[in-house]
Amino acid sequence: MKAKNFDAKFDKGEDVSTVLDLSKARRPLQEQRRVNVDFPTWMIESLDREANRLGVTRQSIIKVWLAERLEEIASNK
């Protein structure tokens, strides 16, 4: 399907998902890479308490807090 036809179909609100190969879809800047970080025991215990209080995983709370901090830094520039 040509881009012009795809755009027209999309603009009409028609379902275009049937012509997409979603197995190759990626979100820009959202690819994940594994990193290892060593934390002191007291920090892990504090993270676990807060994660349990919020009902999320330790990894989730670390990601959210880091993202918040990085966004804060970026907005102050």
C-alpha angles and dihedrals in degrees: 000000000000119000091244091057091044092052092048092050091047093047090053089055094247122150109267096170091095091067096047126092098220092178088079097041117125134180111233114248090002100096111123130230125186119240131178120223126181116217129185114254094249090056093050090049091050091047091050093050092051093043091051091048090053094040095239136113125268089245091054094052092048091051093048094047093047091048091050092050094047091049090050091052092047093050092052094057 
